[in-house]
Amino acid sequence: MDKLRLDHIMGQVTKPVRYMGNEYNMVVKDPSQVSIRFAFAFPDVYEVGMSHLGMKILYHQLNERDDTYCERVFAPWVDMEEKMRQEDIPLFALETKSPVSNFDIVGFTLQYEMSYTNILNMLDLAGIPLLTKERGEDHPFVLVGGPCAYNVEPLADFVDLVALGEGEELTEELLDLYGEWKDSGESRNAFLERSAGIPGIYVPSFYDVSYLEDGRVSEIIPNNSAVPKRVAKRIVRDMDSVYFPERIIVPFMDIVHDRIMLELFRGCTRGCRFCQAGMIYRPIRERSPEKLLELAEKLVRSTGYEEMSLSSLSSSDYPGLEQLVRQLMSRFEEDRVALSLPSLRLDSFEKEFIEEMQKVRKTGLTFAPEAGSQRLRDVINKGVTEEDLVKTVSDSFASGWNSVKLYFMIGLPTETEEDLKGIADLAKLVKDCYYQTDKEKRQKGLKITISASSFVPKPFTPFQWEPQDTMEQLREKQQYLRSALRIKNVDYNWHDSEVSYMEAVFARGDRRLGQVLLSAWQNGARFDGWTEHFNWDAWKKAFEDNNLQPEFYAYRRRKKDEVFPWDHIDTGVSKASFLWMEWQKAQKAETTPDCRLNCTGCGIQRLGEGLCQ
Amino acid sequence: MRVLLEYTREERVKYISHLDLMRSMQRAIRRAGIPIAYSQGFNPHPVMAFTSALSVGVTSEREYADIVLTESMSIAVLKEQLNHALPKGITLREAIVIDEKTPSLMSLVERADYELRVDLLDKDQTRQAEIDWNKAIEAYENTAEIWIEKKSKKRVSTVNLKDGVWDIRIDEENPSLVHLEMKLGNKGSVKPDSVIHAILKLSEQLPNPEAEDLSDLRVSINRTGLYFQRNGKWITPLALKKG
């Protein structure tokens, strides 16, 4: 790498600190002293990627190994990409500025569908052939993991290996194997075959997909006798003994989540029917309060961070949360570390607790009722009531909060105008709660933000059989809310329906979409998740050129026994006996209780005895 | 106890912004366990002040920050602990105790010195730019007023560049090294790269005469010190040492 040339272009782009590295706690090793060079790639800009907890964990964990140097790679922003292409600078890793093509394994994390074109762009910038079949013995292996890896089919042509489920144990096993393989001098294909023997590793090229005439999948069968018919995800059993970093990189620049993230537990017992995370991360596994306090202590010391968030899918469900928060507060009050709970549920959020939390610093209040009416909240199994909301926001206003953000979705299955009206009614109700709060107690300057995203049916959820609302329907609903929410002190945010549409297509996509993805990228699509860069024409043309209809993926109601493109992946949750049954109950607005109270028989226990605590 | 810190910003971290630097210094102080004071009020923040912002991409041998501690501590211990807690590339050179009543550094400092090197960057090789600095400086001296556009976030204003410069000269030993002494702290302050651009343009030495900035060139700028006047002499902030 010509470091002078790189330095020169860094002087000409916005936020060059994105490409600089050298942050506090960055791991420094001599690449010539390791046998495995692993590039952890995040297909978005630095400030987004560095906010991701999974990257922090795996980066530091892999660097614990003497035989491995794990470095970070992010998508260069458009101005940087332009300069890199002009000056022939290949994609590089932050730590050593080495070209990514020199690495043994390039691991991308798939956090959202709309980052897929960035993956192709990054491979291209790295000079790595995009298609797996075009890669030779000297090219790195391309590995992917993360939530979108559960239906990786649209990327099947581009990735060599897929890691399903939690990466801590799986990646170690994969690297052990890689080390052995590298010494053995065996072929690239031999490594893929041996990898497929690791539970949780899926090699797409070892499976053939056939289609019916109408485009539905007919069957997915292995073309290699060494691989299983279905690949089950990996689950880390013990959250106290699994690796968690005691020091993490402290970025210079302001990143999206610039704080310590203390992971309370994995999984969620609520069973919200729209929520893919709630289904694919089962079962619930908690860290003990002792372990959390120990980690918090070490991380505060090693980073100097002034803020800590308790993270999980539903942090207020952590048993003994109040006690934990009190302990953390009293422990770190003197150090002025502010605590925040990002994913709060209304029903378990107590007033005293709110006051406890704002002792050090106020952080924003957000709630997610998700739907405007009780009926629709029952359909999606979001067990939150209007009374919960009223009580919590009233308490918050009385404790000095003046801004509240409420998250909703539009386009949920069975939604009617009545449900949309319910969103506006809730906004008004929150406003009333504010004005009913004692003038002495409340802060001036009320601000209510209503954020309504468009529902995207996701695989492995009870709504996976359902169509998404059409773009026209979504726009009409947004228009309706825009006028219904023209209320003083209330702001309304919505998402572009084209982006939600593409997200729906790729979420439930099949292998044929790989061609569309490639064409869209060739047509200039990248950073599709960034409104200012989403290029609708590039996508429309890509579908036309490849003779595929996006409607087929997004707008089609599936039959009960349709073979889905992701049916050979086993998340543990049963398709027929749990997800389908949940969908039937949803249509009758019947709720399913929290599985902490009573096992709902989702099937996860098939993946291991005694998995559920 | 009020303490003045003198530190560097080296090549490996030269792309951090002023805000990044302030945040990094705060966190390093927290990691070092230095008992920094916090402001009162709704959103307390550590009591610390910095001198004029250093542009992104510029290195510095001497930057200053001024912090207030809640209890006194040994300066030797502070230096050791803070250096240990700072990211590599930011090195604490010196720490001194200053009088509590010392005015803000920002208001004191009047001069920033820089050394500059300019290279041409070709597609296939890097070579030293053949710039005749004598000619460039001569052009500067023979022009009474050099008006340039200065962009701020809000508006574009026109300033006389010469009002922002104390002195400009070539290094006595190294003819490709230029020393610039810039004025700080008034409205007329200009950036070193604007000076380079202006004098290369005046002496007709820009590789691309139409270029509005120096992106065709590789410019290395290093700040060597900050100064203010006392009794007709230029002194560094370290002269504020108490007692």
Interface residues (C-beta under 8 A of the other chain):
Chain A: L4 R5 D7 H8 M10 G11 Q12 P16 V17 Y19 M20 N22 E23 Y24 V250 F252 M253 D254 R301 S302 T303 G304 Y305 E306 D335 R336 R361 K362
Chain B: R12 V13 Y15 I16 S17 L19 D20 L21 R23 S24 Q26 R27 A28 I29 R30 R31 Y38 N43 P44 V56 G57 A85 L86 P87 K88 G89 L121 T126 S215 R218 V219
